[in-house]
């Protein structure tokens, strides 16, 4: 198969020798080894990799958000990651957000310009938005108290925090607005037996602790625990 990913640290990136690495990439490489797949992982821009997976032949693309719109475009193996988005605040602040109406009353919410989260809030009539051009600016604005909250995800914040002297524990989720499950998306021409083998092998790697071992220390424990058992999440459109 052609196994493709994109640059998406900390899960997937190129090392100094041009080799695709990162905890998720190395996990998928181990999965490939166990199913007897001799190919290696290629890093491409997302649009190109996505187009390859749509067209085939025999392409596996990760990490791909499984959604109702995409459900019939691919065959799915996973989940290999869960992404929770929402309002993140400084852990030292006493800020409770129980509803979206509570969020409207905050003294500033940072959403980087062009980001989907900010657009969604604007459509809901939020007027307390700060919109710098780079996500990293939102982290600085939050940590310096210039805004009360930052729209990001439990995973999306990690590389931004890692590039600073801040700690992951300095920024916590106050209110979740979305949950997405990421999969290995296989082109439709991939034999069902191949998809089943990959899924069965993935499930065994979750049960024997391999999945957690590769990801622990990089990703939130809550995310790892949520998808460390075989089976798929409740996806209403996939019933």
C-alpha positions as CSV (number, residue, x, y, z in Angstrom):
1,X,0.0,0.0,0.0
2,X,0.9,3.7,-0.2
3,X,0.9,4.9,3.4
4,X,0.7,8.7,3.6
5,X,0.6,11.3,6.3
6,X,1.2,15.1,6.6
7,X,3.4,17.2,8.8
8,X,1.5,17.4,12.1
9,X,3.8,17.5,15.1
10,X,4.0,16.1,17.6
11,X,2.5,13.0,16.0
12,X,4.1,13.2,12.6
13,X,7.1,15.1,11.4
14,X,10.4,14.7,9.6
15,X,13.6,14.0,11.6
16,X,17.0,15.5,10.6
17,X,17.5,12.7,8.1
18,X,14.2,13.2,6.3
19,X,12.5,10.2,7.9
20,X,8.9,10.4,9.0
21,X,8.8,10.0,12.8
22,X,6.8,11.0,15.8
23,X,4.8,8.8,18.2
24,X,1.8,8.3,15.9
25,X,4.0,7.7,12.9
26,X,6.1,5.2,14.7
27,X,3.0,3.5,16.0
28,X,1.6,3.2,12.5
29,X,4.9,1.9,11.3
30,X,4.7,-0.9,14.0
31,X,1.2,-1.6,12.9
32,X,2.4,-2.0,9.3
33,X,5.1,-4.4,10.4
34,X,2.6,-6.6,12.3
35,X,0.3,-6.8,9.3
36,X,3.2,-7.6,7.0
37,X,3.0,-4.4,5.0
38,X,6.5,-3.7,3.4
39,X,5.9,-0.1,2.4
40,X,7.1,2.9,4.5
41,X,5.4,6.1,5.3
42,X,5.5,9.1,2.9
43,X,4.9,12.7,4.1
44,X,2.9,14.9,1.7
45,X,0.9,18.1,1.9
46,X,-2.6,17.2,3.2
47,X,-4.5,18.1,0.0
48,X,-2.3,15.9,-2.1
49,X,-2.5,13.0,0.3
50,X,-6.2,13.3,0.6
51,X,-6.6,13.3,-3.2
52,X,-4.5,10.2,-3.4
53,X,-6.7,8.4,-0.8
54,X,-9.8,9.4,-2.8
55,X,-8.4,8.1,-6.0
56,X,-6.4,5.0,-5.0
57,X,-5.1,2.5,-5.7
58,X,-4.6,1.1,-2.2
59,X,-3.7,4.2,-0.3
60,X,-3.9,4.6,3.5
61,X,-4.0,8.2,4.8
62,X,-3.6,9.2,8.5
63,X,-4.7,11.0,10.6
64,X,-8.1,11.6,9.0
65,X,-11.1,12.9,10.9
66,X,-14.0,10.5,10.3
67,X,-17.2,12.5,9.6
68,X,-20.6,12.0,8.1
69,X,-19.5,13.8,4.9
70,X,-16.5,11.5,4.5
71,X,-18.0,8.3,5.7
72,X,-18.6,6.7,2.3
73,X,-15.5,8.1,0.7
74,X,-13.1,5.7,2.5
75,X,-12.8,2.5,4.5
76,X,-11.8,3.2,8.1
77,X,-9.3,1.7,10.5
78,X,-9.2,3.2,14.0
79,X,-9.6,5.3,15.9
80,X,-6.0,6.3,16.5
81,X,-6.6,9.6,18.1
82,X,-9.4,11.7,19.7
83,X,-9.3,15.5,19.5
84,X,-11.4,17.6,21.9
85,X,-11.8,21.3,21.1
86,X,-13.2,24.1,23.2
87,X,-12.4,26.9,25.6
88,X,-9.1,26.6,27.3
89,X,-8.1,28.8,30.3
90,X,-5.1,29.3,32.6
91,X,-5.2,26.7,35.3
92,X,-4.5,29.3,38.0
93,X,-7.6,31.3,37.1
94,X,-11.0,30.6,38.6
95,X,-13.0,30.6,35.4
96,X,-16.1,28.4,35.2
97,X,-17.8,27.9,31.8
98,X,-20.8,25.7,32.0
99,X,-22.6,26.9,28.8
100,X,-22.0,28.9,25.7
101,X,-23.9,31.7,27.3
102,X,-21.2,31.8,30.1
103,X,-18.6,32.1,27.4
104,X,-20.3,35.2,25.9
105,X,-19.6,37.0,29.3
106,X,-15.8,36.3,29.3
107,X,-13.4,39.2,29.1
108,X,-12.0,38.2,25.7
109,X,-11.7,34.9,23.8
110,X,-8.7,34.4,21.5
111,X,-9.2,32.8,18.2
112,X,-6.6,33.1,15.5
113,X,-7.7,34.8,12.3
114,X,-9.0,32.4,9.7
115,X,-9.5,29.5,12.2
116,X,-12.7,27.5,12.1
117,X,-13.4,28.0,15.8
118,X,-13.5,31.7,15.5
119,X,-15.7,31.6,12.4
120,X,-18.2,29.4,14.3
121,X,-18.3,31.8,17.3
122,X,-18.8,34.8,15.0
123,X,-21.8,33.1,13.4
124,X,-23.2,32.5,16.9
125,X,-23.0,36.3,17.5
126,X,-20.0,36.4,19.8
127,X,-18.6,39.9,20.1
128,X,-15.8,39.3,22.7
129,X,-13.3,37.8,20.2
130,X,-9.6,38.7,19.8
131,X,-8.2,37.5,16.5
132,X,-4.4,37.6,16.0
133,X,-2.9,36.2,12.9
134,X,-1.0,33.2,14.5
135,X,-2.2,30.6,17.0
136,X,0.9,31.1,19.1
137,X,-0.2,34.7,19.8
138,X,-3.3,33.3,21.5
139,X,-1.2,31.3,23.9
140,X,0.8,34.4,24.9
141,X,-2.4,36.6,25.2
142,X,-4.0,34.0,27.5
143,X,-0.9,33.5,29.7
144,X,-0.5,37.3,30.0
145,X,-4.1,37.7,31.1
146,X,-5.1,39.7,28.0
147,X,-8.0,37.3,27.3
148,X,-9.9,34.8,29.6
149,X,-10.0,31.9,27.2
150,X,-8.4,30.5,24.1
151,X,-10.2,28.4,21.4
152,X,-8.0,25.4,20.6
153,X,-7.9,21.6,21.2
154,X,-6.2,19.4,23.7
155,X,-3.8,18.2,21.0
156,X,-3.5,21.4,18.9
157,X,-2.2,23.4,21.9
158,X,0.7,20.9,22.6
159,X,3.3,22.0,20.0
160,X,2.6,25.7,20.7
161,X,3.2,25.1,24.5
162,X,6.3,23.0,23.8
163,X,7.9,25.9,21.9
164,X,7.7,28.0,25.1
165,X,8.7,27.8,28.8
166,X,5.1,27.1,29.7
167,X,3.8,23.7,30.8
168,X,0.9,21.7,29.5
169,X,-0.7,21.9,32.9
170,X,-0.7,25.7,32.7
171,X,-3.6,25.6,30.2
172,X,-6.7,23.5,30.9
173,X,-10.0,22.7,29.2
174,X,-12.8,24.7,30.8
175,X,-15.6,23.8,28.3
176,X,-15.6,21.3,25.4
177,X,-17.4,22.3,22.2
178,X,-16.4,19.4,19.9
179,X,-14.9,15.9,19.8
180,X,-13.4,14.4,16.6
181,X,-12.0,10.9,16.1
182,X,-9.1,10.4,13.8
183,X,-8.6,7.3,11.7
184,X,-6.5,5.7,9.0
185,X,-8.6,6.3,5.9
186,X,-8.1,3.7,3.2
187,X,-9.1,4.1,-0.4
188,X,-12.2,2.3,-1.4
189,X,-10.4,-0.1,-3.7
190,X,-8.6,-1.6,-0.7
191,X,-9.8,-5.2,-0.1
192,X,-12.1,-5.6,2.8
193,X,-9.8,-8.4,4.1
194,X,-6.9,-5.9,4.3
195,X,-9.0,-3.4,6.2
196,X,-10.2,-6.1,8.6
197,X,-6.6,-7.3,9.2
198,X,-5.4,-3.7,10.0
199,X,-8.3,-3.2,12.3
200,X,-7.9,-6.5,14.1
201,X,-4.2,-5.8,14.5
202,X,-4.8,-2.3,15.8
203,X,-7.3,-3.7,18.4
204,X,-4.7,-6.2,19.6
205,X,-2.1,-3.4,19.9
206,X,-4.5,-1.5,22.1
207,X,-5.2,-4.5,24.3
208,X,-1.5,-5.4,24.7
209,X,-0.6,-1.8,25.7
210,X,1.4,-0.9,22.5
211,X,-0.9,1.9,21.6
212,X,-0.6,3.6,25.0
213,X,3.2,3.0,25.2
214,X,3.8,4.9,21.9
215,X,1.6,7.9,22.8
216,X,1.9,8.3,26.6
217,X,4.0,11.3,27.6
218,X,3.1,13.1,24.4
219,X,-0.7,13.2,24.4
220,X,-3.2,13.7,27.2
221,X,-3.8,10.6,29.3
222,X,-7.5,11.2,29.0
223,X,-7.3,10.9,25.2
224,X,-5.2,7.7,25.4
225,X,-7.5,6.0,27.8
226,X,-10.6,7.0,25.8
227,X,-9.5,5.0,22.8
228,X,-7.2,2.3,24.3
229,X,-9.8,-0.4,24.0
230,X,-11.1,-2.0,20.8
231,X,-14.2,-0.7,19.2
232,X,-15.5,2.4,17.5
233,X,-17.0,5.5,19.2
234,X,-20.7,6.2,18.8
235,X,-20.9,7.6,15.3
236,X,-24.7,8.1,14.6
237,X,-24.3,8.4,10.8
238,X,-22.3,5.1,10.7
239,X,-25.1,2.9,12.2
